[in-house]
Amino acid sequence: MSAPAPRTCFWRGFRAGLPFVIVVAPFAGLFGVVATDAGLSITEVMAFSVLVIAGAAQFTALQLMTENAPTAIVLATALAVNLRMAMYSAALVPHLGSAPLGWRVVLAYFNVDQTYALSQAAYDDNPTWPVTAKVAFFLGTAIPICPMWYVFTWAGAALGTRIPPEFALDFAVPITFLALIAPALRTAAHVAAAGTSIAAALALAWMPAGLGLICAGIVAMMVGARVETWLEARA
Amino acid sequence: MTISDAELWTIIAVLGVGTFLIRFSFLGLIGDRKLPDWVLRHLRYTPVAVLPGLVAPLVIWPPATGGEPDLPRLLAGAATLLVGLATKSLMAAVFGGAGTLYFALYVLG
């Protein structure tokens, strides 16, 4: 099979990212609503979403600020929540590392949970794609997801009204992440890593926010790699 | 919230720059040098090692209920995962989870 054109891969990525609009929109809108409610101006709310573009960290920072935590604690905790993205960054190196530096800067900015998970899955299925195709796919996933993050943050902040708790918008986040996880559980090694991640994250929940997740992630990656080695040895 | 504008903008700016540097880290510094096999073997499991740990406390101790386990949210989490496993479809999983959540909140809430 010949390599697909970058344009083809861009649109494949775009179609893969499109469904996430439905789950990203309420999450972003919720941030806009909650941040405005906490007293941030619309400029401040938008600066948050455009510069940081990381929902979990934005909510973490906001929560700590409303509790009047010191600036250093707010920063350390929110950045720790984002440390998982260093693992995404490392995982993308074999696929995107040979792209020009300018493109890597752009891709790094758009390296969020959803774009990463979709692109990693596509690269696993198509390891022989040239780097231009891989870059195009990644950008394709980002185009529907990331601008919607800004637009719906703005919508939430502009509406400013409290969304009734009956809508349970808080649970948009867990549903998004679970929907991403399920198709990724391809082998026994993936299942073992996921199970370890859950057990370790719950067991380490007493640690400062974000830190327990990093530890759980590292242990779970080691378990996944070890199970893969065992399975290969038995095959 | 008693935070000053200067502190708020410091948080936004440092968080923005810091988050970008985290995302750029390996991709920017390593470039196209080959990573050893054992590293790649670990990195393959990054999403399934991080996302379940991120989501598990939110499902079991939802902030919306003050951290108390909540049956509708537990059912919705299980439904999302099961539909996702059965169909391999993201949208089916999302609708299955959201539908279960609203149904359970309506019936049990």
HADDOCK unambig.tbl for C-alpha pairs under 7 A between the chains (distance, minus, plus):
assign (segid A and resid 19 and name CA) (segid B and resid 91 and name CA) 6.51 0.50 0.50
assign (segid A and resid 38 and name CA) (segid B and resid 1 and name CA) 6.82 0.50 0.50
assign (segid A and resid 48 and name CA) (segid B and resid 12 and name CA) 5.74 0.50 0.50
assign (segid A and resid 51 and name CA) (segid B and resid 16 and name CA) 4.74 0.50 0.50
assign (segid A and resid 52 and name CA) (segid B and resid 15 and name CA) 6.26 0.50 0.50
assign (segid A and resid 52 and name CA) (segid B and resid 16 and name CA) 4.27 0.50 0.50
assign (segid A and resid 52 and name CA) (segid B and resid 19 and name CA) 6.38 0.50 0.50
assign (segid A and resid 65 and name CA) (segid B and resid 1 and name CA) 6.65 0.50 0.50
assign (segid A and resid 66 and name CA) (segid B and resid 1 and name CA) 4.83 0.50 0.50
assign (segid A and resid 67 and name CA) (segid B and resid 1 and name CA) 7.00 0.50 0.50
assign (segid A and resid 68 and name CA) (segid B and resid 1 and name CA) 6.14 0.50 0.50
assign (segid A and resid 68 and name CA) (segid B and resid 2 and name CA) 6.52 0.50 0.50
assign (segid A and resid 68 and name CA) (segid B and resid 3 and name CA) 6.88 0.50 0.50
assign (segid A and resid 71 and name CA) (segid B and resid 7 and name CA) 6.80 0.50 0.50
assign (segid A and resid 71 and name CA) (segid B and resid 11 and name CA) 6.79 0.50 0.50
assign (segid A and resid 75 and name CA) (segid B and resid 11 and name CA) 6.36 0.50 0.50
assign (segid A and resid 75 and name CA) (segid B and resid 15 and name CA) 6.36 0.50 0.50
assign (segid A and resid 79 and name CA) (segid B and resid 15 and name CA) 6.70 0.50 0.50
assign (segid A and resid 79 and name CA) (segid B and resid 18 and name CA) 6.93 0.50 0.50
assign (segid A and resid 79 and name CA) (segid B and resid 19 and name CA) 6.53 0.50 0.50
assign (segid A and resid 82 and name CA) (segid B and resid 19 and name CA) 6.58 0.50 0.50
assign (segid A and resid 83 and name CA) (segid B and resid 22 and name CA) 6.50 0.50 0.50
assign (segid A and resid 84 and name CA) (segid B and resid 50 and name CA) 6.82 0.50 0.50
assign (segid A and resid 85 and name CA) (segid B and resid 22 and name CA) 6.30 0.50 0.50
assign (segid A and resid 85 and name CA) (segid B and resid 23 and name CA) 5.42 0.50 0.50
assign (segid A and resid 86 and name CA) (segid B and resid 22 and name CA) 5.18 0.50 0.50
assign (segid A and resid 86 and name CA) (segid B and resid 23 and name CA) 5.52 0.50 0.50
assign (segid A and resid 86 and name CA) (segid B and resid 25 and name CA) 6.36 0.50 0.50
assign (segid A and resid 86 and name CA) (segid B and resid 26 and name CA) 6.88 0.50 0.50
assign (segid A and resid 87 and name CA) (segid B and resid 46 and name CA) 6.46 0.50 0.50
assign (segid A and resid 88 and name CA) (segid B and resid 46 and name CA) 6.84 0.50 0.50
assign (segid A and resid 89 and name CA) (segid B and resid 23 and name CA) 5.55 0.50 0.50
assign (segid A and resid 89 and name CA) (segid B and resid 24 and name CA) 6.41 0.50 0.50
assign (segid A and resid 89 and name CA) (segid B and resid 25 and name CA) 6.54 0.50 0.50
assign (segid A and resid 89 and name CA) (segid B and resid 26 and name CA) 5.37 0.50 0.50
assign (segid A and resid 89 and name CA) (segid B and resid 27 and name CA) 5.40 0.50 0.50
assign (segid A and resid 90 and name CA) (segid B and resid 26 and name CA) 4.88 0.50 0.50
assign (segid A and resid 90 and name CA) (segid B and resid 27 and name CA) 6.22 0.50 0.50
assign (segid A and resid 91 and name CA) (segid B and resid 43 and name CA) 5.24 0.50 0.50
assign (segid A and resid 92 and name CA) (segid B and resid 27 and name CA) 6.76 0.50 0.50
assign (segid A and resid 93 and name CA) (segid B and resid 26 and name CA) 6.77 0.50 0.50
assign (segid A and resid 93 and name CA) (segid B and resid 27 and name CA) 5.27 0.50 0.50
assign (segid A and resid 93 and name CA) (segid B and resid 31 and name CA) 6.63 0.50 0.50
assign (segid A and resid 93 and name CA) (segid B and resid 32 and name CA) 6.91 0.50 0.50
assign (segid A and resid 94 and name CA) (segid B and resid 34 and name CA) 6.98 0.50 0.50
assign (segid A and resid 97 and name CA) (segid B and resid 27 and name CA) 5.73 0.50 0.50
assign (segid A and resid 97 and name CA) (segid B and resid 31 and name CA) 4.21 0.50 0.50
assign (segid A and resid 97 and name CA) (segid B and resid 32 and name CA) 4.35 0.50 0.50
assign (segid A and resid 98 and name CA) (segid B and resid 31 and name CA) 5.75 0.50 0.50
assign (segid A and resid 98 and name CA) (segid B and resid 32 and name CA) 4.35 0.50 0.50
assign (segid A and resid 104 and name CA) (segid B and resid 27 and name CA) 6.66 0.50 0.50
assign (segid A and resid 104 and name CA) (segid B and resid 28 and name CA) 6.46 0.50 0.50
assign (segid A and resid 105 and name CA) (segid B and resid 24 and name CA) 6.65 0.50 0.50
assign (segid A and resid 108 and name CA) (segid B and resid 20 and name CA) 6.77 0.50 0.50
assign (segid A and resid 108 and name CA) (segid B and resid 23 and name CA) 5.12 0.50 0.50
assign (segid A and resid 108 and name CA) (segid B and resid 24 and name CA) 4.87 0.50 0.50
assign (segid A and resid 109 and name CA) (segid B and resid 20 and name CA) 5.88 0.50 0.50
assign (segid A and resid 109 and name CA) (segid B and resid 23 and name CA) 6.80 0.50 0.50
assign (segid A and resid 111 and name CA) (segid B and resid 23 and name CA) 6.29 0.50 0.50
assign (segid A and resid 117 and name CA) (segid B and resid 47 and name CA) 6.68 0.50 0.50
assign (segid A and resid 170 and name CA) (segid B and resid 64 and name CA) 6.50 0.50 0.50
assign (segid A and resid 174 and name CA) (segid B and resid 55 and name CA) 5.47 0.50 0.50
assign (segid A and resid 174 and name CA) (segid B and resid 58 and name CA) 6.50 0.50 0.50
assign (segid A and resid 174 and name CA) (segid B and resid 59 and name CA) 6.61 0.50 0.50
assign (segid A and resid 175 and name CA) (segid B and resid 77 and name CA) 6.45 0.50 0.50
assign (segid A and resid 175 and name CA) (segid B and resid 80 and name CA) 6.42 0.50 0.50
assign (segid A and resid 175 and name CA) (segid B and resid 94 and name CA) 6.18 0.50 0.50
assign (segid A and resid 175 and name CA) (segid B and resid 97 and name CA) 6.36 0.50 0.50
assign (segid A and resid 176 and name CA) (segid B and resid 94 and name CA) 6.73 0.50 0.50
assign (segid A and resid 177 and name CA) (segid B and resid 51 and name CA) 6.49 0.50 0.50
assign (segid A and resid 177 and name CA) (segid B and resid 55 and name CA) 6.62 0.50 0.50
assign (segid A and resid 178 and name CA) (segid B and resid 80 and name CA) 6.25 0.50 0.50
assign (segid A and resid 178 and name CA) (segid B and resid 81 and name CA) 5.77 0.50 0.50
assign (segid A and resid 179 and name CA) (segid B and resid 80 and name CA) 6.06 0.50 0.50
assign (segid A and resid 179 and name CA) (segid B and resid 81 and name CA) 6.38 0.50 0.50
assign (segid A and resid 179 and name CA) (segid B and resid 84 and name CA) 5.93 0.50 0.50
assign (segid A and resid 179 and name CA) (segid B and resid 90 and name CA) 5.35 0.50 0.50
assign (segid A and resid 179 and name CA) (segid B and resid 93 and name CA) 5.37 0.50 0.50
assign (segid A and resid 179 and name CA) (segid B and resid 94 and name CA) 6.01 0.50 0.50
assign (segid A and resid 180 and name CA) (segid B and resid 90 and name CA) 6.65 0.50 0.50
assign (segid A and resid 181 and name CA) (segid B and resid 48 and name CA) 6.42 0.50 0.50
assign (segid A and resid 181 and name CA) (segid B and resid 51 and name CA) 6.96 0.50 0.50
assign (segid A and resid 182 and name CA) (segid B and resid 81 and name CA) 5.52 0.50 0.50
assign (segid A and resid 182 and name CA) (segid B and resid 84 and name CA) 5.00 0.50 0.50
assign (segid A and resid 182 and name CA) (segid B and resid 85 and name CA) 5.11 0.50 0.50
assign (segid A and resid 183 and name CA) (segid B and resid 84 and name CA) 6.15 0.50 0.50
assign (segid A and resid 183 and name CA) (segid B and resid 85 and name CA) 6.00 0.50 0.50
assign (segid A and resid 183 and name CA) (segid B and resid 88 and name CA) 4.92 0.50 0.50
assign (segid A and resid 184 and name CA) (segid B and resid 48 and name CA) 6.96 0.50 0.50
assign (segid A and resid 190 and name CA) (segid B and resid 45 and name CA) 6.49 0.50 0.50
assign (segid A and resid 190 and name CA) (segid B and resid 48 and name CA) 6.31 0.50 0.50
assign (segid A and resid 193 and name CA) (segid B and resid 45 and name CA) 6.85 0.50 0.50
assign (segid A and resid 193 and name CA) (segid B and resid 48 and name CA) 6.16 0.50 0.50
assign (segid A and resid 193 and name CA) (segid B and resid 49 and name CA) 5.38 0.50 0.50
assign (segid A and resid 194 and name CA) (segid B and resid 48 and name CA) 4.97 0.50 0.50
assign (segid A and resid 194 and name CA) (segid B and resid 49 and name CA) 5.34 0.50 0.50
assign (segid A and resid 194 and name CA) (segid B and resid 52 and name CA) 5.81 0.50 0.50
assign (segid A and resid 197 and name CA) (segid B and resid 49 and name CA) 5.24 0.50 0.50
assign (segid A and resid 197 and name CA) (segid B and resid 50 and name CA) 6.52 0.50 0.50
assign (segid A and resid 197 and name CA) (segid B and resid 52 and name CA) 5.93 0.50 0.50
assign (segid A and resid 197 and name CA) (segid B and resid 53 and name CA) 4.78 0.50 0.50
assign (segid A and resid 198 and name CA) (segid B and resid 52 and name CA) 5.49 0.50 0.50
assign (segid A and resid 198 and name CA) (segid B and resid 53 and name CA) 4.51 0.50 0.50
assign (segid A and resid 198 and name CA) (segid B and resid 56 and name CA) 5.81 0.50 0.50
assign (segid A and resid 201 and name CA) (segid B and resid 53 and name CA) 4.91 0.50 0.50
assign (segid A and resid 202 and name CA) (segid B and resid 57 and name CA) 6.26 0.50 0.50
assign (segid A and resid 213 and name CA) (segid B and resid 53 and name CA) 6.11 0.50 0.50
assign (segid A and resid 213 and name CA) (segid B and resid 54 and name CA) 6.50 0.50 0.50
assign (segid A and resid 216 and name CA) (segid B and resid 53 and name CA) 6.81 0.50 0.50
assign (segid A and resid 217 and name CA) (segid B and resid 49 and name CA) 4.79 0.50 0.50
assign (segid A and resid 217 and name CA) (segid B and resid 50 and name CA) 4.84 0.50 0.50
assign (segid A and resid 220 and name CA) (segid B and resid 49 and name CA) 4.94 0.50 0.50
assign (segid A and resid 221 and name CA) (segid B and resid 42 and name CA) 5.31 0.50 0.50
assign (segid A and resid 221 and name CA) (segid B and resid 45 and name CA) 5.34 0.50 0.50
assign (segid A and resid 221 and name CA) (segid B and resid 46 and name CA) 6.22 0.50 0.50
assign (segid A and resid 221 and name CA) (segid B and resid 49 and name CA) 5.55 0.50 0.50
assign (segid A and resid 222 and name CA) (segid B and resid 42 and name CA) 6.18 0.50 0.50
assign (segid A and resid 224 and name CA) (segid B and resid 45 and name CA) 6.06 0.50 0.50
assign (segid A and resid 225 and name CA) (segid B and resid 41 and name CA) 5.52 0.50 0.50
assign (segid A and resid 225 and name CA) (segid B and resid 42 and name CA) 5.16 0.50 0.50
